[in-house]
Each structure stands twice: as structure tokens, then as C-alpha cells.
Amino acid sequence: MPSTPLDPDLAPAFKTLLSERYSCRAYLAEPVARETIDTILQMAQRTASWCNSQPWQVIVTSAEATERLRQAFDSDEAAADAAFDIAPPAEYRGVYQERRRECGFQLYESVGIVRGDREASARQAQENFRFFGAPHVALVTTEALLGTYGAVDCGAYVGNFMLAARSLGVASIAQAAVASRSRFLHRWFEIPDDRQIVCGISFGYEDPSHPANRFRTTRAAPDQACQWVD
């Protein structure tokens, strides 16, 4: 006799949640209630990890703290000290480059940037360092000694954080750009050297009127990512 889901409504609800989550690039100034953020953190804490090590540590900023960080982060001082704790991709090739370009072109088209306008695209890229106007940032770090798999576990945490947020009506975007200024962030938050910055998650309530929030990225078909062996 075939098994059945514990709750037949769970799979459709999860599929809807996955479909509705997107990388939000424009936010309202309204802060998220502390109780809502606590719920997001409680839900994300259920993330699976190697040997249940739970390597993630998260720094969450209030609206006021985010604004102080935004002013400092979007400065020449922070930009001059750019560095990653965890090496970024060495190169995007083939289909990975195509997908990256598609996402960038979709964003530029949505906000009215003509291809080849480097000045306008640079201004849009700078929004990463202003957290797209989000009232909150969650900075995710991992234990350095746990290496790659600690970072992998944190990636699962980031995904679950964003899905938990979406389930409560909160928008978000995971930002590797935030991690590109790790030296500054280590000083700002007094993060010890044995912790590595994985990424930031900017979050809050989306601005539905902003054109940057009007496009959605595509996904490859499962048969492009999965190989069956019988």
C-alpha cells in the first residue's frame, strides 16, 4: 500500500511558498515586529546540519541599527577595505554565466537601464550596499573550523530563513555582496576571527510599486539538474 503525506495540504502549501518567494530589491521603511522576527528565527533554527552542529550564528539589526550600518556601509572607507572571508566564485561559465546574465538583464530592464549603460548599472549595483532600503539585516556567520560543510549548512539556514519570512508576509534577499566587505563587518560588529561571514539577508516588507520587484527569475527543469539511475 503506497504511503500518503502526513497532511495532504503540506505539499501544495510548500510549493506555493517556494513560488511566491523572490529576491526583493526595494522595501518599505516600516519595520518588522520583533515577535515576527523571533518567529522567523525559531522556524529557521529547525534547519538540518551536519551532525546537528548548527554552525550558523546570526546578527539581526533593528531599523535604527540598520540605518547606522547603512550609512557606514555605503562609504568609501568600507569599500576600500573590501574582502571575503569565504572565496567567491572564481568564474561563471556556460549555463551559469547565462543564468547570471539573464537575471541581471531582467533587473536592468525592469528599472529602465539600457544595456551597456555602465554608469546606471553601477548605481543599481550600489543598492546592494544600501540593503535595497530594507529596515533589517540578518548577518549569517559560520564557524571557520567547520570549513565548507559549515558554510553549506548555513546556506540551508539562509534558504529556510527566507521561506519562513515569506510565510509570514516578509520579503527578503540573500546578499553575497554584504560578505564582500567582511573586514569592515568584523570591526563593526566585533565578530571574532574564528567566525566567517557567509552572507547577509536584507528583509522587511516589499514595496509593491517599485519596478525592481516586478520581475521573477526562471528555474531550470528538474531533468536539467537531476540524473536518474535505474
C-alpha positions, -999 to +999 in steps of 0.1 A: +000+000+000+015+033-010+024+058+017+005+091+019+016+125+032+010+132+069-010+162+058-021+164+022-022+201+023+015+205+032+030+198-003+007+223-022+014+249+005+051+244+003+050+246-035+031+279-033+056+292-007+086+283-030+069+300-059+060+332-040+094+338-025+116+360-046+146+383-041+131+416-031+151+447-042+130+475-028+114+478+007+091+500+027+105+518+057+081+500+080+100+478+105+090+442+111+077+435+146+102+418+169+078+390+176+076+382+139+114+382+136+116+359+166+092+335+148+113+335+117+144+327+137+126+299+156+114+284+123+148+287+106+165+271+136+150+238+126+174+237+096+192+203+093+230+204+096+260+180+096+259+161+130+234+187+141+263+211+145+241+241+137+271+263+128+252+294+120+252+325+142+230+354+132+233+391+139+199+409+133+197+446+132+168+468+143+156+495+120+177+520+138+208+498+138+203+491+101+202+528+093+235+533+112+250+504+094+237+516+060+253+549+064+287+534+074+285+505+049+278+528+019+311+547+024+345+549+008+360+535+039+340+503+038+345+500+000+383+505+003+386+475+027+367+450+006+374+413+012+355+380+015+360+355+044+349+328+021+362+328-015+336+339-041+331+321-074+363+320-094+343+323-127+309+319-142+310+297-173+285+283-197+249+279-184+259+295-151+270+327-169+239+326-190+216+324-159+236+352-142+232+375-172+195+367-176+189+378-140+209+410-145+192+419-177+158+413-162+167+436-133+181+463-156+151+461-179+126+464-150+142+496-137+148+511-171+186+506-175+197+503-211+222+475-219+257+490-220+248+519-196+276+511-171+270+542-150+234+533-144+242+497-138+268+507-113+243+529-094+219+499-093+247+476-080+254+501-053+219+495-039+234+462-026+254+482-001+223+502+010+204+469+016+179+480-010+163+502+016+154+472+039+148+480+076+166+449+088+197+429+080+205+394+092+242+387+090+250+350+089+283+337+101+298+302+104+325+285+125+357+287+104+370+253+116+339+236+101+350+246+066+330+241+035+303+220+051+297+246+078+291+271+051+268+246+033+247+242+065+245+280+067+232+280+031+204+257+041+197+280+070+195+311+047+170+293+025+148+283+054+151+318+069+138+334+036+110+308+033+099+313+069+099+351+063+078+347+032+053+325+051+048+355+074+044+381+047+080+393+050+102+398+019+139+392+018+170+389-003+202+369+004+233+391-004+268+378-011+277+415-017+274+421+020+300+394+027+324+412+002+330+437+030+338+412+057+367+431+073+345+461+079+318+440+093+342+421+116+352+455+131+317+470+132+301+440+150+332+429+168+330+394+151+359+372+162+383+359+136+371+323+142+338+332+126+334+336+088+308+358+072+287+338+048+262+364+036+237+390+047+199+387+044+181+421+039+145+418+049+113+438+055+080+445+037+084+448+000+075+480-019+050+466-045+051+497-065+089+496-072+098+483-107+127+462-093+102+439-077+082+432-108+103+405-124+109+369-114+138+347-123+134+314-141+143+279-130+158+251-150+136+220-154+144+191-130+158+169-157+185+196-163+197+191-127+189+155-120+203+123-134+183+091-127+200+058-124+178+026-125 
